[in-house]
């Protein structure tokens, strides 16, 4: 049935109401394309990441080289507590780095994995609900927000890019392993952070 036939069958008011509902449903199901950029130092990169994580409904996938941003770590933990599936792949340097949030993730039950296959797993990527990609040079660290010259890009509504990033995430996840950290080291880290 064409739109013209529908309008004739339901009258103008019914057709307009149906058109409104169809447009609302489309906008609710399909994320309109958008791009936002942020720069540091002090350019709001951390706030942009936290905002996206707080709005996650189903899934957050993370690949990170260095991770020591308490606000971002806390947003990931909060997302998990509200039922969002959170998967984290970290560079193996996080196993030795004193300030890494690796121990915090382990204590919160996030079960992060470590990518030790590469000399450096230098990705800085988050995929939120298979709709939003967060990437750029910005490491998820306090240093990156407050002192470094960094960039962060938030891409929404680009399904072809999401597909490519999802495939890369799964390829790296396939060769990741559980972190090699001692339980006592995790407890000591938690006491220092408190």
C-alpha positions in Angstrom: 0.0 0.0 0.0 1.4 3.4 -1.0 1.5 6.4 1.3 -1.2 8.1 -0.9 -3.5 5.1 -0.6 -2.9 5.1 3.1 -3.8 8.8 3.4 -7.0 8.2 1.4 -7.9 5.2 3.5 -7.4 6.8 6.9 -8.0 10.4 6.1 -5.4 13.1 6.4 -5.4 13.2 10.2 -4.9 9.4 10.5 -2.2 9.5 7.8 -0.3 12.3 9.6 -0.5 10.5 12.9 0.9 7.4 11.3 3.7 9.4 9.7 4.5 10.9 13.0 4.7 7.5 14.7 6.8 6.1 11.9 9.3 9.0 12.1 9.4 8.7 15.9 10.1 5.0 15.7 12.8 5.5 13.1 14.5 8.2 15.2 14.3 6.0 18.3 15.8 2.9 16.5 18.4 4.6 14.3 21.0 6.8 15.7 21.4 9.9 13.5 25.0 10.4 12.3 27.0 12.8 14.3 30.7 13.6 15.1 32.0 15.5 18.2 35.6 16.3 18.9 37.3 17.3 22.1 40.9 18.3 22.9 43.1 18.3 25.9 44.6 19.5 28.1 41.5 20.5 30.1 39.2 20.1 27.0 36.5 17.9 28.4 37.7 14.6 27.0 37.1 12.8 30.3 33.6 14.3 30.7 32.7 13.4 27.1 33.7 9.7 27.7 31.9 9.6 31.1 28.8 11.0 29.6 28.7 8.4 26.9 29.3 5.6 29.4 26.5 6.8 31.7 24.1 6.6 28.8 25.1 3.1 27.8 22.2 0.6 27.9 23.5 -2.7 26.8 27.2 -3.0 26.1 30.6 -1.2 26.4 33.7 -2.6 24.8 37.0 -1.0 25.7 40.5 -1.2 24.3 43.1 0.8 26.1 46.8 1.3 26.2 47.0 3.1 29.5 44.2 3.4 32.0 44.3 5.4 35.2 41.3 7.8 35.0 39.2 7.3 38.1 36.1 9.1 36.7 36.1 6.8 33.6 36.9 3.7 35.6 34.0 4.5 38.0 31.6 5.1 35.1 32.5 1.6 33.7 31.9 0.1 37.1 28.6 1.9 37.5 27.5 0.7 34.0 28.3 -2.9 35.0 26.3 -2.5 38.2 23.2 -1.4 36.3 23.5 -4.4 34.0 25.5 -3.2 31.1 27.9 -5.8 29.7 31.4 -4.3 30.0 34.5 -5.9 28.3 37.9 -4.4 28.7 41.1 -5.2 26.8 44.3 -3.5 28.2 47.9 -3.4 27.1 50.1 -5.7 29.1 52.0 -2.7 30.7 48.9 -2.3 33.0 50.0 -5.4 34.8 53.1 -3.6 36.1 52.0 0.0 36.1 51.5 1.3 39.6 48.7 3.7 38.8 46.8 1.5 36.4 43.1 0.9 37.2 43.5 -2.8 36.3 43.3 -3.8 40.0 40.2 -1.6 40.4 38.5 -3.4 37.5 39.4 -6.8 38.9 38.1 -5.9 42.3 34.8 -4.7 40.7 34.4 -8.0 38.9 34.9 -6.6 35.4 37.3 -9.4 34.4 39.6 -7.3 32.2 41.8 -9.1 29.7 45.4 -8.2 28.7 46.7 -8.1 25.1 50.3 -9.3 25.4 50.6 -10.4 21.8 51.8 -7.1 20.6 54.8 -5.1 21.9 52.3 -2.3 22.6 48.5 -2.6 22.3 48.1 1.1 21.6 44.4 1.3 20.9 42.2 3.9 22.7 38.7 2.8 21.7 35.3 2.4 23.2 32.2 1.0 21.5 29.0 1.8 23.3 25.8 -0.1 22.4 27.1 -0.9 18.9 26.1 2.7 18.0 28.8 5.0 19.4 32.6 4.9 18.8 35.0 6.8 21.1 38.5 7.0 19.8 41.5 9.3 19.2 44.9 9.8 20.8 43.4 10.4 24.2 44.5 7.7 26.7 42.0 7.1 29.5 44.3 8.8 32.1 44.3 11.8 34.3 47.6 12.8 32.7 45.9 12.9 29.3 43.1 15.1 30.5 45.1 17.6 32.5 48.5 17.9 30.8 48.9 16.1 27.4 48.0 17.5 24.0 45.4 14.9 23.0 42.2 14.5 20.8 39.1 12.5 21.3 36.4 11.8 18.6 32.9 10.6 19.4 31.2 9.1 16.3 27.5 8.2 16.3 25.3 6.6 13.7 28.0 5.2 11.5 27.2 1.4 11.3 29.9 0.6 8.8 32.6 2.0 11.2 31.0 0.3 14.2 31.3 -3.0 12.3 34.9 -2.4 11.5 35.7 -1.5 15.1 33.7 -4.5 16.4 35.7 -6.9 14.1 39.0 -5.4 15.4 37.9 -5.7 19.0 37.0 -9.4 18.5 40.3 -10.1 16.7 42.3 -8.7 19.6 40.1 -10.3 22.2 40.8 -13.7 20.7 44.5 -13.5 21.6 44.1 -11.8 25.0 44.6 -13.5 28.3 43.7 -13.0 32.0 46.0 -10.5 33.7 49.0 -11.8 35.6 48.7 -9.9 38.8 48.8 -11.1 42.4 45.8 -10.8 44.7 47.8 -9.1 47.4 49.0 -6.4 44.9 45.4 -5.7 44.0 44.5 -5.3 47.7 47.5 -3.0 48.3 46.5 -0.9 45.2 43.0 -0.5 46.6 44.3 0.6 50.0 46.6 3.2 48.3 43.7 4.6 46.2 41.3 4.9 49.2 
